[in-house]
């Protein structure tokens, strides 16, 4: 009689556990995610405007310098060191490349700088 009670207890416990797991599986299968609106993407490089402070960053960590461009977006032999801060004098787009003026004749590619 004692063994029969143990067997019944074990079987009923297993039956209850199976019913709980099957219920959650059914609920998960019938759950529908809410409809979400169209995601708004935030710009990764916000617009840099005249008078703002910028910070020079470098992708090539060995060289530690950034090329300087002319007003026509042509590379010069001059470079600017990483970590320097500048005030933007002007911005413009030449041949699909956005450049930022840092002084009278030096321009930097907008990809090489971040807002300070």
LINTA-V107436 format. One record per residue. N is the residue number from 1. RES is the residue in three letters. SS is DSSP state (alpha for helix, beta for strand, coil for the rest). OMEGA is omega in degrees with one decimal (NA if undefined). NEAR is the number of other C-alpha atoms within 8 Angstrom. Layout:
n: <N:N>
res: <RES:RES>
ss: <SS:SS>
omega: <OMEGA:OMEGA>
near: <NEAR:NEAR>
This chain:
n: <1:2:3:4:5:6:7:8:9:10:11:12:13:14:15:16:17:18:19:20:21:22:23:24:25:26:27:28:29:30:31:32:33:34:35:36:37:38:39:40:41:42:43:44:45:46:47:48:49:50:51:52:53:54:55:56:57:58:59:60:61:62:63:64:65:66:67:68:69:70:71:72:73:74:75:76:77:78:79:80:81:82:83:84:85:86:87:88:89:90:91:92:93:94:95:96:97:98:99:100:101:102:103:104:105:106:107:108:109:110:111:112:113:114:115:116>
res: <UNK:UNK:UNK:UNK:UNK:UNK:UNK:UNK:UNK:UNK:UNK:UNK:UNK:UNK:UNK:UNK:UNK:UNK:UNK:UNK:UNK:UNK:UNK:UNK:UNK:UNK:UNK:UNK:UNK:UNK:UNK:UNK:UNK:UNK:UNK:UNK:UNK:UNK:UNK:UNK:UNK:UNK:UNK:UNK:UNK:UNK:UNK:UNK:UNK:UNK:UNK:UNK:UNK:UNK:UNK:UNK:UNK:UNK:UNK:UNK:UNK:UNK:UNK:UNK:UNK:UNK:UNK:UNK:UNK:UNK:UNK:UNK:UNK:UNK:UNK:UNK:UNK:UNK:UNK:UNK:UNK:UNK:UNK:UNK:UNK:UNK:UNK:UNK:UNK:UNK:UNK:UNK:UNK:UNK:UNK:UNK:UNK:UNK:UNK:UNK:UNK:UNK:UNK:UNK:UNK:UNK:UNK:UNK:UNK:UNK:UNK:UNK:UNK:UNK:UNK:UNK>
ss: <coil:alpha:alpha:alpha:alpha:alpha:alpha:alpha:alpha:alpha:alpha:alpha:alpha:alpha:alpha:alpha:alpha:alpha:alpha:alpha:alpha:alpha:alpha:alpha:alpha:alpha:alpha:alpha:alpha:alpha:coil:coil:coil:coil:coil:coil:coil:coil:coil:coil:coil:coil:coil:coil:coil:coil:coil:coil:coil:coil:coil:coil:beta:beta:beta:beta:coil:coil:coil:coil:coil:coil:coil:coil:beta:beta:beta:beta:beta:coil:coil:coil:coil:coil:beta:beta:beta:beta:beta:beta:beta:coil:coil:coil:beta:beta:beta:coil:coil:beta:beta:beta:beta:beta:coil:coil:beta:beta:beta:beta:beta:coil:coil:coil:coil:coil:beta:beta:beta:alpha:alpha:alpha:beta:beta:beta:coil>
omega: <-179.7:178.4:-179.8:178.3:178.6:-179.1:179.8:179.3:-179.7:-178.7:179.9:176.8:177.6:179.9:178.9:179.7:179.2:-178.8:178.7:-179.2:179.8:178.5:-179.7:178.3:178.9:179.1:-179.7:-178.8:-177.5:-179.2:177.6:179.4:179.2:178.1:180.0:178.2:178.9:-178.3:175.4:-179.6:177.0:-179.3:179.6:178.5:-177.5:-176.3:178.0:-175.7:179.9:177.4:-179.5:176.2:176.8:-177.3:-177.6:176.7:-176.1:175.6:177.8:-173.3:179.4:-173.9:176.8:176.7:179.5:179.4:175.5:-178.6:171.9:179.5:177.8:178.8:174.5:-178.6:174.0:178.6:-178.6:176.1:176.8:-177.7:176.5:175.5:178.6:178.0:-178.1:170.6:-177.3:177.5:179.5:174.2:173.9:-179.4:-179.6:179.8:178.1:-179.7:179.2:179.2:-175.6:179.9:-179.7:170.7:-171.5:-173.6:-177.4:178.9:177.5:174.6:-177.2:178.2:-177.2:-176.4:173.3:176.1:179.6:NA>
near: <4:5:6:7:8:8:8:8:8:8:8:8:8:8:8:8:8:8:8:8:8:8:8:8:8:8:8:7:6:6:6:4:4:4:4:4:4:4:4:4:4:4:5:4:5:5:4:8:8:9:7:10:10:12:12:13:10:10:5:6:6:4:5:9:9:13:11:14:13:11:8:6:11:7:8:9:6:6:9:9:9:10:7:8:9:8:10:15:10:9:12:7:8:9:5:5:9:10:13:13:13:13:7:5:8:11:14:14:12:10:5:11:11:11:8:7>
